[in-house]
């Protein structure tokens, strides 16, 4: 088991006491993590394979490639052209990615103090962008193909306040700053 999952199990009692929750099933939890990103229109099929392999190395899952539904001449996009990718992480892969995020990615970022508290949406999901995937140690052997970033959304459930979401993610190991 990953250490993020172990920290979550250990912190269950702390969350029950702090949030004054009587039923264990009402505890806040992380349902899924969604990684998504756009692919430059100038990329070709070989660079799409490289992007797929890099995302597979980072997450352990093959991404779903998103195709354009219609042609948009202003953006030079053709119908059925690959324009993005998406991966949904659950269970063990979710906590493995959280470990990579907490222990390797956040420590390699320069001047990283924590995630912004305004990054939560109305459903208390945390969203942020990663500008350069080369921060992950798995991507050291991959070449730079122009598209190097993606978006991360950590989806939570069982929350009634933003402070509960912050408390849950702090217990797992994420740092936050207020702006």
C-alpha positions in Angstrom: 0.0 0.0 0.0 1.1 3.5 -0.6 2.0 5.9 2.2 -0.8 8.4 1.2 -3.4 5.6 1.7 -1.8 4.6 5.0 -1.9 8.2 6.2 -5.5 8.4 5.2 -6.4 5.3 7.2 -4.5 6.6 10.2 -6.1 10.0 10.0 -9.6 8.6 9.9 -9.9 8.7 13.7 -8.5 12.2 13.7 -11.1 13.3 11.1 -13.9 11.6 13.0 -13.0 13.4 16.2 -12.3 16.8 14.6 -15.3 16.9 12.3 -17.6 15.3 14.9 -18.8 12.7 12.5 -20.8 9.9 14.0 -21.0 7.5 11.0 -17.7 6.3 9.5 -19.3 6.2 6.0 -19.8 10.0 6.1 -16.1 10.6 6.3 -14.7 12.8 3.5 -12.7 10.8 1.0 -11.0 11.2 -2.4 -13.1 9.5 -5.1 -10.9 10.0 -8.1 -8.1 12.1 -9.7 -8.6 13.3 -13.2 -5.6 14.3 -15.4 -6.4 16.1 -18.6 -4.5 18.1 -21.2 -4.5 19.5 -24.6 -2.3 18.3 -27.5 -0.8 20.8 -29.9 -2.3 20.7 -33.3 1.2 20.5 -34.9 1.9 17.2 -33.3 1.9 14.0 -35.4 1.0 10.4 -34.7 4.5 9.6 -33.3 4.4 12.4 -30.8 0.8 11.3 -29.8 2.4 7.9 -29.0 5.1 9.6 -26.9 2.4 11.6 -25.0 0.5 8.4 -24.4 3.6 6.6 -23.1 4.6 9.5 -20.9 1.2 9.7 -19.3 1.2 5.9 -18.9 4.6 6.2 -17.1 3.3 8.9 -14.7 -0.1 7.4 -13.9 0.1 3.7 -14.8 -3.0 4.0 -17.0 -3.2 4.5 -20.7 -4.9 7.9 -21.4 -8.1 8.3 -23.5 -7.3 10.4 -26.5 -9.9 13.1 -27.2 -10.8 13.9 -30.8 -12.4 17.0 -32.2 -16.1 16.6 -33.0 -16.1 19.2 -35.7 -13.7 21.3 -37.8 -12.8 24.8 -36.6 -10.9 26.7 -39.3 -9.9 29.5 -37.0 -7.9 27.1 -34.8 -6.8 25.0 -37.7 -8.5 21.9 -36.2 -9.8 19.2 -38.5 -12.7 16.9 -37.7 -11.6 13.8 -35.7 -8.1 15.3 -35.1 -6.7 14.4 -31.7 -6.8 17.5 -29.5 -6.4 16.2 -26.0 -6.2 13.3 -23.5 -7.8 12.3 -20.2 -7.0 9.8 -17.5 -9.2 9.0 -14.4 -7.3 7.4 -11.5 -9.1 5.4 -8.8 -8.1 3.2 -5.8 -4.5 2.1 -5.7 -3.4 4.2 -8.7 -4.9 7.2 -7.2 -2.8 6.9 -4.0 0.3 6.0 -6.0 -0.1 9.2 -8.0 -0.7 11.2 -4.8 2.6 9.9 -3.5 4.4 11.0 -6.6 2.7 14.4 -6.3 3.5 14.9 -2.7 7.0 13.5 -2.5 8.6 14.1 -5.8 6.7 16.8 -7.7 6.1 19.4 -5.0 9.7 19.1 -3.7 11.2 19.6 -7.2 9.2 22.8 -7.8 11.1 26.0 -7.2 9.6 28.3 -4.5 6.6 26.0 -3.9 4.9 26.9 -0.7 1.7 25.1 -1.2 -1.5 24.9 -3.2 -3.8 27.9 -3.5 -7.0 27.8 -1.4 -8.9 29.5 -4.2 -8.3 26.4 -6.4 -11.4 24.7 -5.0 -14.6 24.6 -6.9 -18.2 24.6 -5.6 -18.1 20.9 -5.0 -14.8 21.2 -3.0 -12.7 19.6 -5.7 -9.1 20.8 -5.9 -7.9 21.7 -9.5 -4.4 22.9 -10.5 -2.1 22.8 -13.5 1.3 21.2 -13.9 3.3 23.1 -16.4 6.1 20.7 -16.9 5.8 16.9 -16.6 9.6 16.5 -16.6 9.4 17.1 -12.9 8.2 13.5 -12.5 11.2 11.1 -12.4 9.6 8.7 -14.8 9.8 11.2 -17.7 13.6 11.8 -17.6 14.2 9.6 -20.6 11.4 11.1 -22.7 12.1 13.8 -25.3 10.5 17.2 -25.2 7.7 17.3 -27.8 6.2 20.7 -27.1 3.2 19.7 -25.0 4.6 19.4 -21.5 1.7 20.2 -19.1 -1.6 18.9 -17.9 -4.4 19.7 -15.5 -5.1 17.7 -12.3 -8.4 17.6 -10.5 -8.7 15.9 -7.1 -12.4 15.0 -6.7 -13.6 14.6 -3.1 -16.9 13.5 -1.6 -18.7 13.6 1.7 -17.9 17.3 2.3 -20.1 20.1 3.6 -17.5 22.8 3.9 -14.3 23.9 2.2 -12.4 23.6 5.5 -13.3 19.9 5.5 -11.7 19.4 2.1 -8.6 21.3 3.2 -8.4 19.3 6.4 -8.7 16.0 4.4 -6.0 16.9 1.9 -3.7 18.3 4.7 -4.0 15.0 6.5 -2.8 13.1 3.4 0.1 15.5 3.0 -0.7 18.4 0.7 0.3 21.9 1.8 -1.9 25.0 1.3 -1.4 28.7 1.3 -3.9 31.4 1.6 -3.8 34.3 -0.9 
